[in-house]
């Protein structure tokens, strides 16, 4: 089962901080939050991820291309900011899938097993 990770937002909440990286690449400990999300997805049993990015988030695409990741990742481009629902639909192929927001870092994964079982 695949997991969709929307990461195409404009980053408006952090705009006043003038950060040089997208919030998905901000470090939490030794890893960017996006990598934590991918590791959570792998621990939960997802076999692939689709990370949705905007055209302006080239740093995320480079990160995904240049790093050893815990599961295969497809990059999906959301050409304009139309929200999480649009981002998820761009990944959906009519099959069951999960949705994981990269800025909600969760170290446990038992909830995913319960959600998948309930499905």
C-alpha positions, 0 to 999 in steps of 0.5 A: 500500500502506498502513502501520500505525503503532501509537501507542496504548500507555500510555507506561509506560516514560516514566511516571516522567518525567511528560512532558506529551506522548505519546512519539510526539510527543517531538521528535527534531530539529525534528520529533516522532518520529511525523512522522519515521515518517510521512516514512519511510513516504512515502519508502518508497513507502507511499501511506497510513498508519493511526495507531492511538491510544488514546482518551486520546491526543487530542494525537496526533489533534490533531497529525495533524489540524493538520499538513501530512503527507507522506501521507494518514492515517487515525486508528484508535482502539484502545479498550483496550491489547491490544498491537501485534497488536490494533492492527495487526489494527484497520487490516488490511483483508485487503490487504498492508500494512507495520507501522512502529513510531514510536519506531524512527526509521530515516532510510533506506528501502531496507529497505522496498523489499526487504521489499515486493519480497520479498512 
